[in-house]
Amino acid sequence: MADTMQFDLVSPERKLASVAVTAVRIPGAVGDLTAMPGHAPTITTLRPGIVAAEAADGESRYVVTGGFAEIGAEGVSVLAERGVAVDALTQELYSDMLAEARKAAEGATTETAALLEQTVADMEALAGETGLSAS
């Protein structure tokens, strides 16, 4: 088994990461998971949270608002609805992301309201993880 695997993170705006890593922590929609070299092939949807990639030169962390992750023999590919490096996240950008989640939840039908309310709760939880305010 190899010691590293390829990690790619892209959002509609740009490629955020493409690096060899030893592990990737992913905020899966049904629970967090860690992918390491040799992980079983998996595809999961993402909930708002932090994707953390462990590489030889340290850990990189990225806020994502949703999307998909594919874990395969070659590595991990994350396709984020919206993503930004934690160290580049500003209060203004975070507030915009949270406002979008709240707006979507307000206009939701009964069928999707619970899911979107959970998305808002996950976005609000990011405030504590990034040192920003959810107010």
Order of alpha helices (4+ residues) and beta strands (2+ residues): beta-beta-beta-beta-beta-beta-beta-beta-beta-beta-alpha-alpha
